Every structure is written in structure tokens, then in C-alpha cells.
Amino acid sequence: MRGIAEKQEIPYYHLDILEEPEIASYFEVLTVPAVMVYHCGQEALRQARFIGHKQINELLEKLPQDDEPVDYDQLFN
């Protein structure tokens, strides 16, 4: 996933729900691994257990590019 994010030049966060279980609760993650893609403050994709890298990459290529950077700290706090 990190490689896809770097290629698309988008922020990537790896969170360990065993170390921070409140994150799993906040995002309603019930199984791992889980990948969530947010665009313009909205969840655009969620995959868990079996991750379709090709599908995620295709979605990221289709999403419109924003000129304004997103403040992820503000978005998730």
C-alpha cells in the first residue's frame, strides 16, 4: 500500500490497532488488514482481509486531484 500511495503522491498512514485499539473503534475496523481511502473528507473505499491492490490503484487514479492540501490532523481529530 505504501508504494501505491507514494506513486500517487498521497498521504499514507499505517496504524496498528493492537497498539491503539481506540483507532479500530473509531473507524469501525473489525478485521485486519484493513485499507481505507478517504477523499475530500469522505470514505471513498474500504477493504478488509483480502486487499485488491489493483482496484485501489485504479480508484486512486480516477479520483480528482485537489489543489488544496487536506489537513488530516483536523479531519480525524
Kinemage of the C-alpha trace (Angstrom):
@kinemage 1
@onewidth
@group {chain A} dominant
@subgroup {mainchain}
@vectorlist {calphas} color= white
{ca met a 1} P 0.000 0.000 0.000
{ca arg a 2} L 2.811 2.388 0.814
{ca gly a 3} L 4.149 2.026 -2.744
{ca ile a 4} L 0.761 2.853 -4.261
{ca ala a 5} L 0.408 5.908 -2.015
{ca glu a 6} L 3.895 7.138 -2.871
{ca lys a 7} L 3.276 6.639 -6.595
{ca gln a 8} L 0.023 8.611 -6.358
{ca glu a 9} L 1.734 11.212 -4.105
{ca ile a 10} L -0.893 10.961 -1.384
{ca pro a 11} L -0.507 10.691 2.398
{ca tyr a 12} L -0.270 7.170 3.793
{ca tyr a 13} L -0.778 6.182 7.411
{ca his a 14} L -0.102 2.745 8.884
{ca leu a 15} L -1.894 2.267 12.186
{ca asp a 16} L -1.524 -0.735 14.497
{ca ile a 17} L -4.889 -1.369 16.135
{ca leu a 18} L -3.319 -3.713 18.678
{ca glu a 19} L -1.254 -0.821 19.998
{ca glu a 20} L -4.104 1.698 19.661
{ca pro a 21} L -7.467 -0.125 19.895
{ca glu a 22} L -9.397 3.140 20.104
{ca ile a 23} L -8.494 3.721 16.440
{ca ala a 24} L -10.163 0.444 15.456
{ca ser a 25} L -13.260 1.511 17.331
{ca tyr a 26} L -13.285 4.995 15.795
{ca phe a 27} L -13.024 3.642 12.239
{ca glu a 28} L -15.162 0.547 12.964
{ca val a 29} L -12.415 -1.843 11.851
{ca leu a 30} L -13.465 -5.389 12.692
{ca thr a 31} L -10.782 -7.403 10.867
{ca val a 32} L -7.223 -6.877 9.681
{ca pro a 33} L -5.665 -5.933 7.473
{ca ala a 34} L -7.970 -3.095 6.545
{ca val a 35} L -7.416 -0.350 3.997
{ca met a 36} L -9.475 2.812 3.938
{ca val a 37} L -9.210 5.526 1.327
{ca tyr a 38} L -10.535 8.982 2.140
{ca his a 39} L -11.099 11.680 -0.450
{ca cys a 40} L -12.305 15.195 0.348
{ca gly a 41} L -13.080 14.125 3.916
{ca gln a 42} L -15.277 11.195 2.883
{ca glu a 43} L -14.573 7.478 2.877
{ca ala a 44} L -14.172 6.509 -0.785
{ca leu a 45} L -13.154 2.878 -0.304
{ca arg a 46} L -12.834 0.290 2.444
{ca gln a 47} L -11.369 -3.163 2.014
{ca ala a 48} L -10.561 -5.687 4.682
{ca arg a 49} L -8.873 -9.047 4.908
{ca phe a 50} L -8.262 -9.559 1.156
{ca ile a 51} L -6.920 -6.320 -0.295
{ca gly a 52} L -7.339 -5.664 -4.023
{ca his a 53} L -4.272 -3.562 -4.816
{ca lys a 54} L -5.264 -3.212 -8.456
{ca gln a 55} L -8.739 -1.960 -7.551
{ca ile a 56} L -7.313 0.543 -5.061
{ca asn a 57} L -4.764 1.817 -7.571
{ca glu a 58} L -7.462 2.232 -10.238
{ca leu a 59} L -9.689 4.165 -7.819
{ca leu a 60} L -6.844 6.483 -6.834
{ca glu a 61} L -6.097 7.227 -10.484
{ca lys a 62} L -9.759 8.166 -11.085
{ca leu a 63} L -10.192 10.451 -8.093
{ca pro a 64} L -9.984 14.146 -8.981
{ca gln a 65} L -6.902 15.955 -7.782
{ca asp a 66} L -7.428 18.703 -5.227
{ca asp a 67} L -5.392 21.878 -5.342
{ca glu a 68} L -5.778 22.435 -1.599
{ca pro a 69} L -3.921 20.100 0.765
{ca val a 70} L -6.065 18.273 3.314
{ca asp a 71} L -5.287 18.781 7.000
{ca tyr a 72} L -5.579 15.156 8.152
{ca asp a 73} L -4.977 16.064 11.796
{ca gln a 74} L -8.050 18.297 11.694
{ca leu a 75} L -10.037 15.755 9.672
{ca phe a 76} L -9.533 12.884 12.128
{ca asn a 77} L -9.468 14.788 15.440
